[in-house]
Amino acid sequence: MKLPMTKKLVLIGSGIALISVFLPWYSDIDRFKTGDTFLGIGGPLYLAGLLVLVASTISFGLIVLQLMEKPMPKLPISENKLYIFNGGISVFMLVLAASVYFHSKFGVNLVDKSAGIGMIFGFIGSGLEIAGGFLSTRVKEVNFDEEGHLEPLIRVDDREQADIKESNTKAWDYVQDSINNYNSDDKA
């Protein structure tokens, strides 16, 4: 509940993409009803599934670290851009795997070519991850503890501040004297 909505999107999306790798992506069933069903990390396109697994694990792990209030690792890019990058890599790998599988030269004897539930979940999860990362770059969160605090532009030590206050009171004394003289001239 303590996560902002954008981080919840990334958490849910990367979780779905993480689970999708262990679900069927496509089947190699020919007209004789022989063949195999391949998971995301199995079959001839296992490397695409492995990259989706790594990218979604990184995003999921960063959010879990925040939930557990553990220190975040140093990242070369901002956290939001990392979510977008990981989601983009996942979508790219899914498109690559789908383009190979649905190519006419792949599996000539296949009766039915359709994407499995794992591939569909992979696209949904990666899309949610990209959406959460993109929305978090757009939303500026307000921290009332830090914002509204003004720092002095020039640091002046205490001795100089006392001299300034004293000179300000001397200047004010001259102004006060002239006001008093003006008021006494009006009464006279």
Backbone torsions as a table, in degrees:
resi	resn	phi	psi	omega
1	MET	NA	-23.9	-176.6
2	LYS	-83.6	-2.7	177.4
3	LEU	-83.9	143.1	172.0
4	PRO	-67.7	162.4	-175.3
5	MET	-59.6	-36.6	-178.6
6	THR	-66.0	-39.1	178.4
7	LYS	-70.5	-32.1	176.0
8	LYS	-65.2	-39.6	176.8
9	LEU	-60.2	-44.7	-179.8
10	VAL	-65.2	-42.0	-179.8
11	LEU	-62.9	-47.7	-179.6
12	ILE	-66.7	-44.8	-179.3
13	GLY	-63.1	-45.9	179.6
14	SER	-69.4	-31.0	175.5
15	GLY	-66.0	-42.6	178.0
16	ILE	-64.9	-42.8	178.8
17	ALA	-65.4	-35.7	178.1
18	LEU	-64.4	-43.9	179.5
19	ILE	-71.0	-32.9	-175.9
20	SER	-62.6	-25.8	-179.0
21	VAL	-66.6	-26.1	-178.5
22	PHE	-96.3	8.2	176.9
23	LEU	-108.1	162.9	-178.6
24	PRO	-65.4	129.9	177.5
25	TRP	-94.6	-42.0	179.1
26	TYR	-158.9	163.7	-179.4
27	SER	-122.8	144.4	175.4
28	ASP	-108.4	70.7	-178.8
29	ILE	-107.2	119.6	-179.6
30	ASP	-93.2	-172.3	-175.4
31	ARG	-70.3	-12.4	177.0
32	PHE	-95.2	9.3	179.5
33	LYS	60.2	36.1	174.5
34	THR	-117.7	153.4	179.3
35	GLY	140.2	-167.0	-176.1
36	ASP	-132.9	158.8	169.7
37	THR	-107.2	128.3	-174.4
38	PHE	-107.2	134.6	174.0
39	LEU	-80.2	173.7	-180.0
40	GLY	-63.3	-34.2	-179.1
41	ILE	-99.4	14.3	178.6
42	GLY	-125.5	170.1	175.8
43	GLY	84.1	-172.0	-175.8
44	PRO	-68.3	-18.8	-179.1
45	LEU	-108.3	34.9	-176.2
46	TYR	-63.7	-30.8	-177.2
47	LEU	-65.7	-36.6	176.4
48	ALA	-63.4	-44.0	178.0
49	GLY	-65.0	-36.4	178.8
50	LEU	-65.2	-40.5	177.8
51	LEU	-68.0	-37.0	175.3
52	VAL	-63.6	-41.0	178.8
53	LEU	-61.8	-45.5	-179.1
54	VAL	-65.8	-46.3	-177.9
55	ALA	-63.7	-43.4	-179.3
56	SER	-72.3	-31.1	177.0
57	THR	-66.5	-39.0	178.1
58	ILE	-63.0	-48.5	-179.6
59	SER	-64.3	-44.4	179.8
60	PHE	-63.5	-41.2	-179.8
61	GLY	-64.7	-38.2	178.5
62	LEU	-64.2	-40.9	179.4
63	ILE	-68.2	-40.2	179.2
64	VAL	-64.6	-38.0	175.7
65	LEU	-60.5	-39.5	177.7
66	GLN	-66.8	-39.1	178.9
67	LEU	-65.9	-36.1	179.7
68	MET	-84.0	-0.1	179.6
69	GLU	56.8	40.9	175.1
70	LYS	-92.6	157.4	178.5
71	PRO	-67.3	140.3	-179.6
72	MET	-81.1	143.5	175.5
73	PRO	-72.2	156.7	176.4
74	LYS	-70.3	126.4	-178.5
75	LEU	-111.8	144.5	179.7
76	PRO	-73.0	-20.6	177.2
77	ILE	-129.0	170.1	-179.7
78	SER	-66.4	156.5	-176.1
79	GLU	-60.9	-42.3	-178.3
80	ASN	-64.9	-40.7	178.5
81	LYS	-68.6	-30.0	176.6
82	LEU	-65.8	-39.5	177.3
83	TYR	-63.4	-42.9	178.4
84	ILE	-63.8	-42.8	-179.7
85	PHE	-63.7	-47.0	-179.9
86	ASN	-63.6	-41.1	176.5
87	GLY	-65.2	-38.8	178.1
88	GLY	-65.3	-41.7	176.9
89	ILE	-61.9	-41.8	-179.9
90	SER	-63.5	-45.0	179.0
91	VAL	-63.5	-41.7	179.3
92	PHE	-60.6	-45.2	179.9
93	MET	-66.1	-37.8	177.9
94	LEU	-66.4	-42.0	177.5
95	VAL	-64.8	-40.5	178.3
96	LEU	-62.4	-46.1	179.1
97	ALA	-63.6	-41.6	-179.9
98	ALA	-67.7	-38.4	-179.2
99	SER	-67.9	-34.5	176.2
100	VAL	-69.5	-46.1	-176.4
101	TYR	-65.9	-40.9	-176.5
102	PHE	-87.1	2.6	176.9
103	HIS	-68.3	145.6	-175.2
104	SER	-67.2	-24.9	180.0
105	LYS	-82.4	-13.4	-179.6
106	PHE	-90.2	118.5	178.0
107	GLY	65.9	66.9	-176.7
108	VAL	-62.1	-34.6	-176.5
109	ASN	-89.0	6.9	-177.7
110	LEU	-70.6	136.0	-179.0
111	VAL	-82.5	-47.1	-174.5
112	ASP	-131.1	121.3	175.5
113	LYS	-107.9	112.5	177.0
114	SER	-144.8	149.5	179.0
115	ALA	-73.6	140.1	179.0
116	GLY	-81.1	174.2	-178.1
117	ILE	-64.4	-31.8	179.4
118	GLY	-65.6	-41.5	179.8
119	MET	-68.0	-39.2	178.3
120	ILE	-64.8	-45.4	176.6
121	PHE	-62.7	-35.1	177.8
122	GLY	-61.9	-44.7	177.8
123	PHE	-64.5	-42.5	-179.8
124	ILE	-64.1	-48.0	-179.0
125	GLY	-63.3	-43.1	179.5
126	SER	-66.7	-37.1	177.0
127	GLY	-64.4	-41.7	177.3
128	LEU	-65.0	-37.5	178.6
129	GLU	-64.5	-43.7	177.6
130	ILE	-65.1	-43.4	180.0
131	ALA	-61.8	-44.0	178.7
132	GLY	-63.5	-42.3	177.8
133	GLY	-65.6	-41.2	179.9
134	PHE	-67.7	-43.7	179.9
135	LEU	-66.3	-32.6	179.6
136	SER	-71.8	-22.8	173.5
137	THR	-76.7	-24.5	-179.4
138	ARG	-84.4	-30.3	-176.0
139	VAL	-90.8	126.1	176.4
140	LYS	-101.6	116.6	-179.3
141	GLU	-83.0	139.5	-177.8
142	VAL	-99.2	128.5	175.4
143	ASN	-112.7	110.7	-174.7
144	PHE	-73.8	-14.4	177.4
145	ASP	-75.6	-32.5	-175.4
146	GLU	-100.7	-36.5	-175.9
147	GLU	-80.0	148.0	179.7
148	GLY	92.6	-1.2	179.3
149	HIS	-95.1	121.3	-178.7
150	LEU	-99.2	128.9	174.7
151	GLU	-96.2	143.4	176.0
152	PRO	-66.9	143.2	-179.0
153	LEU	-71.4	-36.1	179.3
154	ILE	-120.3	127.5	178.1
155	ARG	-81.6	124.5	179.6
156	VAL	-121.3	129.2	-178.9
157	ASP	-74.8	169.9	-171.8
158	ASP	-63.0	-37.0	179.9
159	ARG	-61.3	-45.6	-179.3
160	GLU	-67.7	-35.4	177.9
161	GLN	-65.1	-38.6	177.4
162	ALA	-64.5	-41.9	177.7
163	ASP	-62.7	-39.6	-179.9
164	ILE	-66.2	-43.4	179.5
165	LYS	-63.7	-40.2	179.6
166	GLU	-65.9	-42.5	179.2
167	SER	-67.8	-33.2	177.0
168	ASN	-65.5	-38.8	179.3
169	THR	-70.3	-34.1	176.5
170	LYS	-65.0	-42.7	179.1
171	ALA	-64.9	-38.5	179.7
172	TRP	-67.4	-34.9	177.8
173	ASP	-59.5	-41.5	178.2
174	TYR	-64.0	-40.3	179.4
175	VAL	-66.8	-42.4	-179.9
176	GLN	-64.0	-40.5	177.4
177	ASP	-62.0	-42.9	-179.2
178	SER	-67.6	-34.9	176.7
179	ILE	-66.8	-42.1	178.6
180	ASN	-63.2	-41.9	178.6
181	ASN	-64.7	-38.8	178.2
182	TYR	-64.0	-43.4	-180.0
183	ASN	-65.7	-38.4	-179.6
184	SER	-72.3	-30.5	176.8
185	ASP	-68.6	-34.6	179.5
186	ASP	-68.5	-36.9	-178.6
187	LYS	-74.9	-26.6	-177.5
188	ALA	-82.4	NA	NA
